Amino acid sequence: MTERTLERSEARPLAASLMFIALVVAAVASLGAPLITSVATTFHVSLDSAQWTLTVALLSGAVATPVLGRLGAGPHRRATILATLTIVVAGSALTVLPLPFAWLLIGRAAQGVGLGLTALMMGVARDHLPEERSTAAIALISVVSIIGAGVGYPLTALLAEIGGVRAAYGFGLFVTAVAFLTAWRSIPAAPEGRSAHVNVAGALALAGGLFLVLFLAGQRSLWSRHLAVAVVLAVAAVLLLCVWTASELRSKTPLVDVRAVRHPAVAGANIAMFVGGSGMYLLLTLITRYAQTPHSAGYGFGLTTFVAGLVLVPFSVLGFVAGKLTPRVRTRIADPLLLAGSAVIVGGGFVLFAAARSNLAELLVAMGVLGFGVGSFSAAMPGVILAVTPKSETSSAMSFNYVVRSVGYSLGSAIGGLVLATGTDTGHLFPNDHAYTTAALVGIAAMAVTTLAGLILARRRSPETNPITAPSS
């Protein structure tokens, strides 16, 4: 297999392009969150229906990610990236055109497909950048894929207030078009000699199982009003995932190498990502929801959508700072210990939120602590997995990790909603203040489990890292 590592003068613009593309697809996929109220007003639909502009993007991203990861591991990675960005641009155009609400959802689903590109950006970095630069680039790609929401929220909220929801989605169309042109000019061809056969049956089973899992996690009313239906769908999801696992074990070209996933380092990292991701997303949603709660509820700050988006700025800024610092810290501290330390930092953010949220400055501090913890956690995560993963399987291995992250995020959102709903008194629109404290305590427990997982990984890590053997073509 031939493989070209770029010279230093070529590596810097490629690294910047990869981070830009990852940032754009993350920011655009998260556009639904600050625009839910505007969508409901513009299209004359309920808030629950408008919520699907966010949910459908997360669903399509989770379903597309493992398929794109497998395609990105093969010789057609550049074509896969460009085709995916074409879908994202087309979806962005649908969100701008004066079409019915159903077309907006289709457009948002197409935008969500772009979330699967993050792992492919890591694969390009690992194949074509010098080793010392690829490590830092992969860490930052992981970070910007998470802090992208904080970058897009304030600007899109402001555009929505000034020019309406179409103007905000127009911003998404512009940046995705720029991302496509960037990819066209900068993404090199994949190394020769790789295979990208997709196990179609396995892909369909995984897609169906993931869809049901994420759908059930986000539909709290279904569990309370139609429990039997929810249970049947949950059983169906488990069966589909079992079928997928069996199919992957038999396949010579698995969508995800299940045997590799069972490696202690990979399994431990994915468990940490699942539990930690649920906790991180829980705190993010708690703070933003608390900030927008009107004073009439007895707490909260009644912030507008735009100002509430600004609350996310410390999250993004300190997340990026942590992402820049982590590669340097990794030379002295092992990645599993960094995961554990990052989980402790996020846990500290929960403690701050639980104990001090009487003024906006305290919320900003908690959001900054969360951002720093999430940034360092995200930057350290690829190192744990890629240390035992061959280069040819980079995209596939990280794709599975991002699927785990998506499920964790959905679980965190569902847990937060459930705790706050439980703390909402009959006849009241908003939960009581103590419900937020209870939710914070749940988050502290989640980060304690994540810290323990990181410590166990660090203890089991062998002095010499043995990569998992890549599956045969």
ChimeraX attribute file (.defattr): number of C-alpha atoms within 10 A of each C-alpha:
attribute: neighborCount
match mode: 1-to-1
recipient: residues
	/A:1	6
	/A:2	7
	/A:3	12
	/A:4	13
	/A:5	14
	/A:6	15
	/A:7	11
	/A:8	11
	/A:9	8
	/A:10	13
	/A:11	18
	/A:12	14
	/A:13	12
	/A:14	23
	/A:15	24
	/A:16	15
	/A:17	19
	/A:18	26
	/A:19	24
	/A:20	22
	/A:21	26
	/A:22	28
	/A:23	26
	/A:24	25
	/A:25	28
	/A:26	27
	/A:27	26
	/A:28	29
	/A:29	30
	/A:30	27
	/A:31	26
	/A:32	25
	/A:33	20
	/A:34	24
	/A:35	25
	/A:36	22
	/A:37	18
	/A:38	20
	/A:39	24
	/A:40	18
	/A:41	14
	/A:42	13
	/A:43	14
	/A:44	12
	/A:45	13
	/A:46	13
	/A:47	14
	/A:48	12
	/A:49	15
	/A:50	23
	/A:51	18
	/A:52	20
	/A:53	27
	/A:54	21
	/A:55	24
	/A:56	25
	/A:57	26
	/A:58	28
	/A:59	25
	/A:60	23
	/A:61	25
	/A:62	29
	/A:63	25
	/A:64	23
	/A:65	29
	/A:66	27
	/A:67	25
	/A:68	29
	/A:69	29
	/A:70	29
	/A:71	24
	/A:72	31
	/A:73	26
	/A:74	22
	/A:75	17
	/A:76	17
	/A:77	26
	/A:78	21
	/A:79	16
	/A:80	18
	/A:81	22
	/A:82	19
	/A:83	13
	/A:84	22
	/A:85	26
	/A:86	19
	/A:87	19
	/A:88	30
	/A:89	25
	/A:90	17
	/A:91	25
	/A:92	28
	/A:93	21
	/A:94	23
	/A:95	28
	/A:96	19
	/A:97	14
	/A:98	10
	/A:99	11
	/A:100	11
	/A:101	19
	/A:102	10
	/A:103	15
	/A:104	23
	/A:105	22
	/A:106	18
	/A:107	25
	/A:108	31
	/A:109	26
	/A:110	27
	/A:111	36
	/A:112	31
	/A:113	27
	/A:114	31
	/A:115	33
	/A:116	30
	/A:117	29
	/A:118	28
	/A:119	31
	/A:120	28
	/A:121	27
	/A:122	27
	/A:123	26
	/A:124	27
	/A:125	27
	/A:126	23
	/A:127	20
	/A:128	24
	/A:129	22
	/A:130	16
	/A:131	13
	/A:132	10
	/A:133	17
	/A:134	20
	/A:135	20
	/A:136	19
	/A:137	27
	/A:138	29
	/A:139	27
	/A:140	33
	/A:141	27
	/A:142	28
	/A:143	30
	/A:144	29
	/A:145	24
	/A:146	24
	/A:147	25
	/A:148	22
	/A:149	26
	/A:150	24
	/A:151	24
	/A:152	25
	/A:153	28
	/A:154	21
	/A:155	18
	/A:156	29
	/A:157	26
	/A:158	19
	/A:159	18
	/A:160	21
	/A:161	17
	/A:162	11
	/A:163	10
	/A:164	17
	/A:165	24
	/A:166	18
	/A:167	19
	/A:168	25
	/A:169	24
	/A:170	19
	/A:171	18
	/A:172	28
	/A:173	23
	/A:174	13
	/A:175	19
	/A:176	28
	/A:177	19
	/A:178	16
	/A:179	25
	/A:180	20
	/A:181	13
	/A:182	18
	/A:183	20
	/A:184	15
	/A:185	11
	/A:186	17
	/A:187	20
	/A:188	16
	/A:189	15
	/A:190	23
	/A:191	19
	/A:192	12
	/A:193	12
	/A:194	16
	/A:195	18
	/A:196	20
	/A:197	15
	/A:198	17
	/A:199	19
	/A:200	13
	/A:201	14
	/A:202	24
	/A:203	21
	/A:204	15
	/A:205	20
	/A:206	25
	/A:207	24
	/A:208	17
	/A:209	25
	/A:210	24
	/A:211	20
	/A:212	21
	/A:213	22
	/A:214	24
	/A:215	20
	/A:216	21
	/A:217	21
	/A:218	20
	/A:219	14
	/A:220	17
	/A:221	12
	/A:222	16
	/A:223	14
	/A:224	10
	/A:225	10
	/A:226	11
	/A:227	12
	/A:228	12
	/A:229	12
	/A:230	20
	/A:231	14
	/A:232	10
	/A:233	17
	/A:234	18
	/A:235	15
	/A:236	16
	/A:237	23
	/A:238	15
	/A:239	14
	/A:240	21
	/A:241	20
	/A:242	15
	/A:243	16
	/A:244	25
	/A:245	20
	/A:246	13
	/A:247	19
	/A:248	21
	/A:249	15
	/A:250	9
	/A:251	15
	/A:252	14
	/A:253	18
	/A:254	26
	/A:255	30
	/A:256	27
	/A:257	22
	/A:258	16
	/A:259	13
	/A:260	19
	/A:261	20
	/A:262	12
	/A:263	16
	/A:264	16
	/A:265	25
	/A:266	25
	/A:267	16
	/A:268	22
	/A:269	24
	/A:270	26
	/A:271	20
	/A:272	30
	/A:273	28
	/A:274	25
	/A:275	26
	/A:276	32
	/A:277	28
	/A:278	26
	/A:279	32
	/A:280	28
	/A:281	22
	/A:282	27
	/A:283	28
	/A:284	19
	/A:285	15
	/A:286	20
	/A:287	22
	/A:288	19
	/A:289	16
	/A:290	21
	/A:291	26
	/A:292	17
	/A:293	18
	/A:294	15
	/A:295	12
	/A:296	10
	/A:297	15
	/A:298	11
	/A:299	16
	/A:300	20
	/A:301	19
	/A:302	17
	/A:303	19
	/A:304	16
	/A:305	24
	/A:306	18
	/A:307	16
	/A:308	22
	/A:309	25
	/A:310	20
	/A:311	24
	/A:312	25
	/A:313	22
	/A:314	20
	/A:315	28
	/A:316	26
	/A:317	18
	/A:318	22
	/A:319	31
	/A:320	23
	/A:321	16
	/A:322	25
	/A:323	30
	/A:324	19
	/A:325	17
	/A:326	23
	/A:327	24
	/A:328	11
	/A:329	15
	/A:330	17
	/A:331	9
	/A:332	8
	/A:333	12
	/A:334	16
	/A:335	28
	/A:336	29
	/A:337	21
	/A:338	26
	/A:339	32
	/A:340	26
	/A:341	19
	/A:342	28
	/A:343	32
	/A:344	19
	/A:345	22
	/A:346	30
	/A:347	29
	/A:348	18
	/A:349	27
	/A:350	32
	/A:351	17
	/A:352	18
	/A:353	24
	/A:354	18
	/A:355	12
	/A:356	15
	/A:357	19
	/A:358	12
	/A:359	12
	/A:360	14
	/A:361	12
	/A:362	15
	/A:363	22
	/A:364	21
	/A:365	19
	/A:366	26
	/A:367	29
	/A:368	23
	/A:369	23
	/A:370	28
	/A:371	33
	/A:372	25
	/A:373	29
	/A:374	31
	/A:375	32
	/A:376	33
	/A:377	32
	/A:378	30
	/A:379	34
	/A:380	29
	/A:381	25
	/A:382	24
	/A:383	20
	/A:384	24
	/A:385	24
	/A:386	21
	/A:387	17
	/A:388	19
	/A:389	24
	/A:390	15
	/A:391	17
	/A:392	22
	/A:393	24
	/A:394	27
	/A:395	31
	/A:396	27
	/A:397	29
	/A:398	29
	/A:399	30
	/A:400	24
	/A:401	25
	/A:402	23
	/A:403	24
	/A:404	21
	/A:405	23
	/A:406	24
	/A:407	24
	/A:408	26
	/A:409	25
	/A:410	26
	/A:411	24
	/A:412	29
	/A:413	22
	/A:414	20
	/A:415	21
	/A:416	26
	/A:417	19
	/A:418	16
	/A:419	18
	/A:420	21
	/A:421	16
	/A:422	13
	/A:423	18
	/A:424	17
	/A:425	11
	/A:426	9
	/A:427	6
	/A:428	9
	/A:429	10
	/A:430	18
	/A:431	19
	/A:432	18
	/A:433	16
	/A:434	13
	/A:435	18
	/A:436	22
	/A:437	19
	/A:438	16
	/A:439	23
	/A:440	26
	/A:441	17
	/A:442	20
	/A:443	28
	/A:444	24
	/A:445	15
	/A:446	23
	/A:447	28
	/A:448	20
	/A:449	18
	/A:450	29
	/A:451	26
	/A:452	17
	/A:453	25
	/A:454	26
	/A:455	18
	/A:456	17
	/A:457	25
	/A:458	20
	/A:459	11
	/A:460	11
	/A:461	16
	/A:462	10
	/A:463	6
	/A:464	7
	/A:465	11
	/A:466	11
	/A:467	15
	/A:468	18
	/A:469	12
	/A:470	13
	/A:471	17
	/A:472	9
	/A:473	11
